[in-house]
Every structure is written in C-alpha cells, then in structure tokens.
C-alpha cells in the first residue's frame, strides 16, 4: 500500500481553497525543489490533486536575467525571509536569510529591515549598505498563496554614475541645439 498524502499540508490547502498551491522550498535529497499542487475538480467537487516537484533552480533562472546596471541583482524571498531565487545558486543552497543573520550581525540590520518589509507584503523602495556598498532596492510581493516577494537591487554609486552621464548628455544636447537656433529677427 502506498503513502497517503491526504494529511499533508499542501493537500489540505489545495482541498480547502480549491486553488493551486505552491509549497515552501525543500530538499528532496538531491536538489532544492518546491511542489506545485493543482486541485482536480469534478462537477464543482474536490476529487484530489495533481502535483509535481519543480527544481528551485527555476526561480534562480528567472531572476538571473533581472538586474539594473552591471552589478545589480534580483532575488526572491520566501515567507520566512530565505533567499529562494538568486543568480548565485550557492546563496540559495546555503540558505541565506538576512533577517536571521541580523540577530547576530548588526552590519546587515538595514538589509534585514527591508527584507522584513518584503515579508509584510509591501511594495516599495529601500536603501541599505551591504558589505560596504550602498544599495537601492525596489521590491514587490509575488501574487499567490506562498507569500513570496521579489527585489531588484543596484549599487547607488553605479546608479548615480548612470544618472550623471544622462544629465551630462542632456546638457550637451540642449547646448548644441540652442547654439544652432537663431535668436530673434
């Protein structure tokens, strides 16, 4: 006789909401995965679920292409503050959690404060110093039952440099255009 999944949290969640459910990230013994469960509904009645494991690398693949500037990075947090998507897979595998880290390392308290806002489901902006580099970060919740959030951070120095170049280019264009416009009659 096989294992009865009816008592598992994901089964109960899917049954009670009759909506798809995404589990927390877990290690299946070989890799980090999350489960995707979809209810089977027949004539408006719950008949069971279909589920499968999806490699957590999927999240890292998505955020690896999101960035601002050369040194910007995107990351996904789960509902406990664990990084579950990052372009550097070792950050996911090692279980990075700045909220927990701030309890013993005050140098990451500003990062933890922004991550705490993310856990509250906020959409917004923040700033923090991360290992000597001042960062700007924008963040928003990811829709769904799992209460995950995504952030994109960039170096303030790089952003300011880009902004300074844009302002300088605008000034040069305005100067060139105004030099060639005849004044009056």
C-alpha positions in Angstrom: 0.0 0.0 0.0 1.3 3.5 -0.9 1.7 6.6 1.2 -1.5 8.6 2.0 -0.9 12.2 1.2 -4.4 13.4 2.4 -3.0 14.7 5.7 -0.1 16.7 4.1 -0.4 20.5 4.5 -0.3 21.1 0.7 -3.1 18.6 0.1 -5.3 20.2 2.8 -4.5 23.7 1.5 -5.4 22.7 -2.1 -8.6 21.0 -0.9 -9.8 23.8 1.3 -9.1 26.6 -1.3 -9.7 24.5 -4.4 -6.9 26.6 -6.0 -3.3 25.7 -7.0 -0.8 25.7 -4.2 3.0 26.2 -4.2 4.9 24.6 -1.3 7.9 26.0 0.5 11.3 25.2 -0.9 12.6 21.8 0.3 15.5 19.5 -0.3 14.4 16.2 -1.9 17.7 14.5 -1.1 19.3 15.5 -4.4 18.3 19.1 -5.1 16.2 22.1 -3.8 12.6 21.8 -5.1 9.1 23.2 -4.5 5.9 21.3 -5.1 3.2 22.6 -7.3 -0.3 21.2 -6.5 -3.3 21.7 -8.6 -6.8 20.5 -7.5 -8.9 18.1 -9.5 -12.4 19.5 -9.5 -15.3 17.4 -10.9 -18.8 18.9 -11.1 -17.7 21.6 -8.5 -16.4 18.9 -6.1 -12.9 18.3 -5.0 -11.6 14.9 -6.3 -7.9 15.1 -5.4 -4.8 16.8 -6.6 -2.1 16.5 -9.3 1.3 17.6 -8.1 4.9 17.6 -9.1 8.3 18.7 -7.9 9.9 21.7 -9.7 13.6 22.4 -9.3 14.1 25.6 -7.3 16.8 26.5 -9.9 13.7 27.6 -12.0 13.4 30.7 -9.7 17.1 31.5 -10.0 16.9 31.2 -13.8 14.1 33.7 -13.8 15.8 36.3 -11.6 19.3 35.9 -13.1 18.1 37.9 -16.1 16.6 40.7 -14.0 19.1 43.4 -13.0 19.8 47.1 -13.1 23.2 48.1 -14.3 26.3 45.8 -14.3 26.3 44.9 -10.6 22.5 44.9 -9.9 20.9 41.7 -8.8 17.4 40.4 -8.3 16.3 37.9 -5.6 13.2 36.1 -4.4 12.4 35.7 -0.7 10.1 33.1 0.8 7.6 33.9 3.6 10.4 33.3 6.2 13.0 35.6 4.6 15.0 32.8 3.0 16.5 33.7 -0.4 15.0 31.1 -2.8 15.9 32.7 -6.1 19.2 34.3 -6.9 21.7 34.4 -9.8 24.3 32.8 -7.5 22.9 29.3 -6.7 25.1 29.0 -3.7 23.2 31.7 -1.9 20.0 29.6 -2.3 21.7 26.4 -1.4 23.4 27.8 1.7 20.1 29.2 3.0 20.8 32.9 3.1 18.4 34.8 5.4 19.4 38.3 6.3 16.6 38.6 9.0 18.1 35.7 10.9 21.7 36.9 10.2 20.9 40.4 11.6 20.2 38.8 15.0 24.0 38.2 15.4 25.4 40.5 12.8 24.3 44.2 13.2 26.0 45.1 9.9 23.1 43.6 8.0 20.3 45.1 10.0 19.4 47.6 7.2 19.1 44.7 4.7 17.0 42.7 7.3 14.7 45.7 7.8 14.0 45.9 4.0 13.5 42.1 3.9 11.1 42.4 6.8 9.0 44.9 4.8 9.0 42.4 1.9 7.7 39.7 4.3 4.8 42.0 5.2 3.7 42.0 1.6 4.8 45.6 1.0 5.6 47.2 -2.4 8.2 49.8 -2.1 11.8 51.1 -2.2 14.6 51.0 0.3 18.3 51.6 0.8 20.9 49.7 2.7 24.6 49.2 3.0 25.6 45.7 2.0 29.2 44.8 2.7 30.5 48.3 2.0 28.3 49.1 -1.0 25.3 51.4 -0.6 22.3 49.8 -2.5 18.9 51.0 -3.7 16.3 48.3 -3.8 12.8 48.1 -5.2 10.5 45.2 -4.1 7.0 43.8 -4.5 5.1 40.7 -3.4 4.6 37.8 -5.9 0.9 37.0 -6.3 -0.1 33.6 -4.8 -0.6 31.7 -1.6 3.1 31.2 -0.9 3.6 34.9 0.1 6.9 35.3 -1.7 8.4 38.6 -2.7 10.9 39.8 -5.3 13.5 42.5 -5.1 15.9 44.2 -7.5 18.9 46.0 -6.0 21.5 48.1 -7.6 24.6 50.0 -6.4 23.9 53.7 -5.6 27.3 54.5 -7.0 26.5 52.8 -10.3 23.0 54.4 -10.5 24.4 57.8 -9.7 27.1 57.4 -12.4 24.4 56.4 -14.9 22.3 59.4 -13.9 25.2 61.8 -14.0 26.0 60.6 -17.6 22.4 61.1 -18.6 22.3 64.6 -17.2 25.6 65.5 -18.9 24.3 64.1 -22.2 21.1 66.1 -21.8 23.1 69.3 -21.1 25.3 68.7 -24.1 22.2 68.1 -26.4 20.5 71.3 -25.1 23.7 73.3 -25.6 24.2 72.0 -29.1 20.5 72.6 -30.1 20.4 76.1 -28.5 23.6 77.2 -30.3 22.0 76.5 -33.7 18.7 78.2 -33.0 18.7 81.8 -34.4 17.8 84.4 -31.9 15.1 86.9 -32.7 14.7 88.7 -36.0 
